[in-house]
Amino acid sequence: MSQKRRLLIVSGSFPEIRCGISGHVKIIAEGAVQTGEYEVSVFTSDDPAVDTRIAQGYTVYPRMRQWRATKAYSICREILSLSPDVVHIQNPTLKYAGKRSITMSVVGPLLKMLAPKVRLVVMQHDIAIGDPLFRWRYYPLFAAADAVIVSNARDEQAVRDQGISQSKIYRAPVSSHFSLHRASAEQKERSRQALGIPADAVCAVHFGFIHPERNVDVILRAMAFLRKDVPGIYGVILGGTFAGAENYGEQCRALAKKLGLKDRVTWTGFASPVQIADGLSAADVFVSLPQRGADLRNTSILSGILAHLPVVTARNRRYYLDSELESLGCHCVGPRDYRAVADAIHTCLTSPPSPEELARRAALLDPEKIWAKHITVNHRAYRGEASY
């Protein structure tokens, strides 16, 4: 029997760090184990939130305290100490975002210089929402990589626009990694009781961090604007305040009170898996307004579609657009236009898609099928097989 190749997944986030990438890393590690071809390890942050006990069939090394670019040599040294044949980098993650988002653009080229035989695979998220000039900070990483994986059309276009050969770009779609309730009237009633939502309310749910870039204040203004036409409007803000955005979170709560919505909004804070399932099941419409526009990598929007909800989300023409969202029936509006948001919510409530249509959309994002395809594409990238 041939010896298994050593696959090392490098990610600043791993469960239970509060980052959308955390669950993704767990899924790809488990998927790689299931192929039977790899000895799988995860190299991640030295953070008390990391739960190594959840790893089944692979090993987690929570070693890095700092992910600064100035630590690139230390990061590479730690990576190479594990003797990988393939290194899969998740970029960016919560631990190296913002000012630290250049970290992997130093680590990748340095790693290839130190160990040219190691196959370097990069899973790139959210390049399409970077400012046009700032996107180029990732070019050194893409140029050094043997393969670049993206999850959606607009990220793929953004990578191609940096002159990266199509032959090393792979598209691996993603789905939600949350466990949701099966859609039914009975489950909606149970979920509303669990969250204290009136049975006769017309419920809009936001799922995600409370952060200025998520425009929760705009959702509140849209709800207030709707009250004259939809007096039963009720909101669920399903998620906690992003670290560093505490002032914005307080402003949103104060705004809800000022707009007369104090008793019309449920704030769950950081939600448990059961609260997430209940919040989505209790709703009539899903609303998420990323400032830089949405795409089919946004876990919260994917969860809304999978929960059989009509979706109102954002389009921002300053950035790449994702036509796939609109093909799934999502209503895309300007992220700061509360009147347009209100109109879109009203349309979803007064002319909702049929249950059959909502089920059809959800089936296109079936997590079991989508994640299986994702793992297959990753596998091709690890082996250097054709991307298309």
N, C-alpha and C positions, 0 to 999 in steps of 0.2 A: 504494500500500500504506500502511495506517495505521501510525503510529509505535508501537513497542512501549512499553508502560507499564513504568516502573522499579519493580521489587520489591526491597525491602531487608529481609533477614532479620536480625534482631538477636538474638544469642545469646552468652552468656558462654562457651559451650563449642562446640568444633569439633574434629574429629579432628586430632591424636591426644591431646587432653586426655581424661583418664580420667573420663568422665562419661557416663551413659546417654543424655544429650541429644545428644552429639557425633555419633553415627551417624545419629540422627534428622534433624539439621540437613542433613547431606549428602544424605539421601534426598529431603527436601522441596525442597532447592535444585535437585537434578537433575530432579525431577518438574516443577517450575515451568518449567525450561528446555525440557523436552520438550513443553510445551503450545504453545510457539512464540509466546506472547503477551507474554512479559516479558523485559526486560533485568534479569538477576538478580545481586544482590550479597549477600554475607554480611558483616555488621559484627560483629566478635568481639574476643576478648581479645588483648592484646599479650603472648603467652605463647610461649616457645620450642617448646612441644609442638605448636603449630598448624602444620599442614602444608598450605600453600597450593597445593602442586603437585598435590594430588588433585582440585582443582576443575576440572571439565570443562564449559565453556560458561558459566561464571559467574566472578565475581571475589570474592576474599576480602580483606577489609580488617582485619587484626589490629591494632587501634589502642588499645583501652582497657586500661589497667593496673589501674585501680581502678573498681569498680562500686558505690561507696557512694552512698547517697541524696544526700549533700552534693555529689556530682559530677553531679547530674541535669542541670544546665544545660549542662555540658561534654559530656555524653552526647548531649543533644538537638542541640547545635551540630554535633557530629561527624556525627550522623545526617542532619541537614538539609543539610550540606555536600555530600552525595551526591545531593541533589535527588530523593528518592523520590516516587512517586505512591502506593505502598502500603508500609506498614511492618508487618512480621510480627514480633512479639515472642515469643520463647520464654521462658516464665516458670514456675517458677524454673529456674536452672541451678546447677551447682556453684559458679560464681563469684559468684552472688548468691543464696545460700541462708542459712538461719539468721538471724543478726542483720541480714544484708544483704537479706533477702527483701522488704523494703519498697521497695527501690530502684525497681522498675518501677512501683510505685504512685505514685511521684513523677514519674518520667520520662513515663509515659503521658499524664496530664492536662496536664503542661507542654508536651509535644510538640503536643497538640491545640490548646493555647492559642496556641502560636507558629506553627503551620501547620494551621489548621482544615480545609483542603481535602485534606490527606493522609488516606488511608483507613487507620485503625489496626486491625489484626487481632492478637489475643492468643491464643496457644496456651498454655492453662493446664494445668499438671500438678500432681497431688497435693494439690489443695486439700482433698479429702475426708479426708486424714489429718492435717490441722492441728487443733490444739486449737480447740474451738468459738469462743471469743472471738477467737483469733488469726487465724482465717480471714478476719475482716473487714478485715484489713490490705490485702487485695486489692480491696476494693470500689471505691476511687477509680480503679483501673486498669480494672475491668470497666465502670464507669459512663462512663469516657472513651472506651472502645473502640467501634468500629463493629461489631465482631464478636468473639465469644469462642468459641474452638474447644476442645473437650475430647475425650478419647479413650475414656472409659468411663462407665458408668451412674452410678457414685457421684460422680464429679467433676461430671457434669452436674447431678445433684440438688443438690450443694453450691453450685453457681453459681446455680441457680434459687432456692435458699433465701435468697440475698442480694437477692432482688427484681429480678434481671436478667431482662428480657423474653425469653421463649422465642424470639421472632422473631430475636434476634441471637445465639442459642446454636447452635453447629454441633457435631455429633458425627463425628469423624474417627477411626476405629479404627486401632490400630497393631499391628504384628507385630514379630517379631525381625528385627534387621538383621545377624545372624551367619550365616555359611555353615556348615551342619551336614552330617554324613555321612548317607547314606541308611541307614535302619535295616535291619540284617541280622545274623545270627549270626556271619558271617565278619567283618564290620566290628567287631562287639563284641570279638571275639578279638584283632583287630589293635590296637584302641584300648587294650585292657587290657595288651597287651605293651608298647605305647609308653609307658604310664604306670607300668609295673611293678606292676600289680594282678594278684593270683593268679587263674588261670583259673577256679578253683572258688569264688571269693568271691561273697558276696551284697552287692552294691554300692549304697550310697546316695550321691548326689552333691548337694552344695550349690554353687550358682553365684551369685556376687555378692561384694560387699565383706565383709571381716571387720570387723564394727562391732557395738557393743552393741545397736543397733536391729535387727540381723539375727539375734540369738539363736543364734549358732554354738555357744555353750556348751550350750544346750539340746539341740541336735542331738547333741552328743557324749554328753551324759547319756542321751539316748534310745538311742543305740547301745550304751552300756554296759549299760543295762537290758535290752536285747534279747538280749544274748549268751547268756543261759541257754536261750532258745528258738531263736535263730539264731546258732549258734556261728561261722558263717562270715561274719558281718557285717563290712563293710569300708566306709570312708568316703573320699570325695574332696572336699576343700575347694577349690573351683575359683574362685580369686580372691585378691587381695592385701588387706593391711590398709589401711583407710581412713586418710588423713592425720589425725593427731591421736588415733587409736585404737590406737596402738602398744602401750600397756599392756594393753589388752583382748586384742589378738592374742597377746601373750606369755602372758596368763592362760589363753587357750584351749589353747595348746600345752602348758602345764604341766598343765592339767586332763586333756588326752588322756593324758598320761603317768601321772598319778595314777589314772586310771580303767582303766589297763592297755591303752590303745588306741594307744600310741606306734607300734607296728609295724602298726597296723590303719587308719592314716589317711595319705593322701597330700595334702600341702599344695603346691599348684602355685605359689603367689604370683600376681602379676599374670600372667594367662594369655595366651598367644598365640592367634590364631584357630584354629590347629591343635589346641592343647591344649584349647580350649573344645569343639571338635567331638569330640575323643577322649574328654574327660571325660564328656560327655553320652552318647556312644555306648557307653561302657564300663559305664554304670550300669543298675541294675534298678529304681530308684525315685528320684525327684527330691524334695528337701526344701528348702523356703525358708520362713523364719518372720519376715517383717517385723513388727515390734512393733505397728504400727498397722493391721495387716491388709493383705491382698493384693488386687490388682485386675488387670484386663486391660490395664494399662499397664506392668506389671512385666516388663521385657525378659527377665529370667532365667527367670521362670515361663513366659512364652510360649515361650522356647527349650526348656524341659523338655517342654512339650506337643508342640512340633514335632519333638522327638527321639523321639516315641512312648513317653514314659515316664508311668507313673502319678505323680500329683503330690500331695504332702502340703504344705499351706501353712497360713497363719494367718488367723484371724478374731478381731477385737477389737471387741466390741459398744460400746465407747466412741466408735467412729468409724463413719462410713458403711460399710455392707456392700456387697459386689459379688456379687449372686446369680448373675451370669453364670459366675463361676468354678465354683460348685457344679453349674451346669447342664452344665459340661464334665467333670464327674466328679471334680473336685479334692476331696480330703479336707481339710476346714478345721477346725482345732483352735485352742485357746488358745495364744498364742505362747510362754508360759512353762511350759506343762504338759508336762514331758518324758515322763510316763507316757502321756498322750493321743497325743503324737507317736509314741512307740514302738508303741502299739496301731495307729495309722494306718499306720505303715510295715509292721507285721506283716500287716495286712489286705491291703495292696498286694502283699506277697510271697506270701502263702498263697492269696489269691483275686484274682489280677491280672485286669485287663480283658483281653479277647481282643485279639490283634494287629489284628483288623479294627476293633474299637472304638477302639483307640489311633490307628489310621490315620484313622478318621472324625473324631476330635477334632482331629488335626493338620491335616486338610484344611480345617476351618473357619477355621483361622488361616493359611492358605497365604499366605506373604509377598507373592508377586507380586500376588495378588488384593487383599489387604488394603491394601498400600501404594498400589495403583492407586486404590482407593476413597478412601484418605486424601488423595491428591493432588487427586482430583475435588472432595472437600468443601472443601479449602483454596481451590481455584479459585473455587468458588461464594462463599466468604467474601470473597475478594479483589474479586470483581465485584459483591458486594452482592445476589446472587441468594438466593432463598428457602432457608432452612436445612433445611426438610423438604419 
